[in-house]
Amino acid sequence: PAPAGAAEPRVPSTPCKRPRPVGAKCDPLSAVGQLPLEQQILLCVLAAAEGEAVRVPEVCAKYKDGCKQLHRAMLGKEEVNGALQALEQRGLLTLRTVRRAGAKGRAVARSAADAVAELAVARKAVREAIASVNPTLQKCLQ
């Protein structure tokens, strides 16, 4: 055992891929540089959003604006949903559906339009990670 007051040994942080070394911490931001540009742009959209949770249709619209600003070809809505799901699997964001009340208080069938995306990591950390791996995307962070 370490003496009282001694710092714990630093455990290396690795991307969230299995298998990981025993004791290694999972840092989803460590793999941001390896993400496809489209996913990096989506992270920018969420990091630049005013609120914590952003409706998926709004994410799609802001993504479209970001692609225009960067003179990039855009993904369709289905591809954007797939990219958001990939980011969720990497632990960078969470997707959830919001229940809406229908007639007589019954829940209405949920769709992608009812989904919201929310960063699972600190917004500031996402901004810093994106800026360090792809300075071109700083335009989208403003």
C-alpha positions as CSV (number, residue, x, y, z in Angstrom):
1,P,0.0,0.0,0.0
2,A,1.1,3.6,-0.7
3,P,1.9,5.8,2.2
4,A,-0.9,8.2,3.3
5,G,-1.0,11.3,1.1
6,A,0.8,9.7,-1.8
7,A,-0.7,10.1,-5.2
8,E,-2.2,7.0,-6.8
9,P,-0.3,5.8,-9.9
10,R,-1.7,7.2,-13.1
11,V,-3.6,4.7,-15.1
12,P,-3.3,5.2,-18.9
13,S,-6.5,6.3,-20.6
14,T,-7.3,4.4,-23.8
15,P,-10.1,4.5,-26.4
16,C,-13.1,2.5,-25.5
17,K,-12.3,-0.7,-27.4
18,R,-12.2,-4.2,-26.0
19,P,-10.1,-5.7,-24.7
20,R,-8.5,-3.0,-22.5
21,P,-5.6,-3.5,-20.2
22,V,-6.7,-4.2,-16.6
23,G,-7.1,-0.9,-14.8
24,A,-7.1,1.2,-17.9
25,K,-9.8,3.9,-17.9
26,C,-12.1,4.4,-20.9
27,D,-11.8,7.8,-22.4
28,P,-14.2,8.3,-25.3
29,L,-12.6,11.6,-26.2
30,S,-9.2,9.9,-26.9
31,A,-10.6,8.5,-30.2
32,V,-12.1,11.8,-31.5
33,G,-9.3,12.2,-34.0
34,Q,-10.1,8.7,-35.5
35,L,-13.7,9.5,-36.0
36,P,-15.1,10.2,-39.5
37,L,-15.4,13.9,-40.3
38,E,-19.2,13.7,-40.3
39,Q,-19.2,12.4,-36.7
40,Q,-16.7,15.2,-35.7
41,I,-19.1,17.7,-37.2
42,L,-22.0,16.2,-35.3
43,L,-20.0,16.6,-32.1
44,C,-19.3,20.2,-32.9
45,V,-23.1,20.7,-33.4
46,L,-23.8,19.3,-30.0
47,A,-20.9,21.2,-28.3
48,A,-22.0,24.5,-29.8
49,A,-25.7,24.0,-28.9
50,E,-27.3,26.3,-26.4
51,G,-29.1,23.7,-24.5
52,E,-27.9,20.4,-23.0
53,A,-30.3,18.2,-25.0
54,V,-30.9,18.9,-28.7
55,R,-33.8,17.5,-30.7
56,V,-32.5,15.3,-33.6
57,P,-34.2,17.4,-36.3
58,E,-32.4,20.4,-34.9
59,V,-29.1,18.4,-34.9
60,C,-29.8,17.6,-38.6
61,A,-30.4,21.2,-39.5
62,K,-27.3,22.5,-37.7
63,Y,-25.3,19.7,-39.2
64,K,-26.4,20.8,-42.7
65,D,-25.4,24.4,-41.8
66,G,-22.0,23.2,-40.7
67,C,-21.4,21.2,-43.8
68,K,-22.3,24.2,-46.0
69,Q,-19.9,26.4,-43.9
70,L,-17.1,23.8,-44.5
71,H,-18.1,23.2,-48.1
72,R,-18.6,19.5,-47.4
73,A,-21.1,17.0,-48.8
74,M,-23.9,16.2,-46.4
75,L,-25.3,13.0,-45.0
76,G,-29.0,12.3,-45.3
77,K,-31.2,12.1,-42.2
78,E,-30.9,8.4,-41.9
79,E,-27.1,8.5,-42.2
80,V,-27.1,11.3,-39.5
81,N,-29.2,9.1,-37.2
82,G,-26.7,6.2,-37.8
83,A,-23.8,8.5,-37.1
84,L,-25.4,9.6,-33.9
85,Q,-26.0,6.0,-32.9
86,A,-22.3,5.3,-33.6
87,L,-21.3,8.2,-31.3
88,E,-23.6,6.9,-28.6
89,Q,-21.9,3.4,-28.9
90,R,-18.6,5.1,-28.3
91,G,-19.9,6.8,-25.2
92,L,-19.7,10.3,-26.5
93,L,-23.5,11.1,-26.3
94,T,-26.8,9.6,-25.3
95,L,-29.9,9.4,-27.4
96,R,-33.3,9.2,-25.9
97,T,-36.8,9.5,-27.0
98,V,-39.2,12.0,-25.5
99,R,-42.7,11.0,-24.8
100,R,-45.4,13.2,-26.2
101,A,-49.0,13.0,-25.0
102,G,-51.5,12.2,-27.7
103,A,-55.3,12.4,-27.7
104,K,-56.7,11.7,-24.3
105,G,-53.3,11.5,-22.7
106,R,-52.1,8.4,-24.5
107,A,-48.5,8.2,-25.5
108,V,-47.9,8.7,-29.2
109,A,-45.6,6.3,-31.2
110,R,-42.1,7.6,-30.9
111,S,-40.0,8.4,-33.9
112,A,-36.6,9.9,-34.7
113,A,-38.3,13.3,-34.7
114,D,-39.1,12.8,-31.0
115,A,-35.5,11.8,-30.1
116,V,-33.0,14.1,-28.4
117,A,-29.2,13.9,-28.3
118,E,-27.1,14.9,-25.3
119,L,-23.4,14.9,-24.9
120,A,-22.2,12.3,-22.4
121,V,-19.0,14.1,-21.8
122,A,-18.2,17.7,-20.8
123,R,-19.0,20.2,-23.5
124,K,-15.7,22.1,-22.9
125,A,-13.7,18.8,-23.2
126,V,-15.4,18.1,-26.5
127,R,-14.6,21.5,-27.8
128,E,-10.9,21.2,-26.8
129,A,-10.7,17.7,-28.3
130,I,-12.2,18.7,-31.6
131,A,-10.0,21.9,-31.8
132,S,-6.9,19.9,-31.1
133,V,-7.5,17.2,-33.7
134,N,-9.2,19.2,-36.4
135,P,-8.6,23.0,-36.3
136,T,-10.8,23.5,-39.4
137,L,-13.8,22.6,-37.3
138,Q,-13.4,25.6,-35.0
139,K,-15.7,27.5,-37.4
140,C,-18.5,25.1,-36.4
141,L,-17.8,25.6,-32.6
142,Q,-18.7,29.3,-32.7
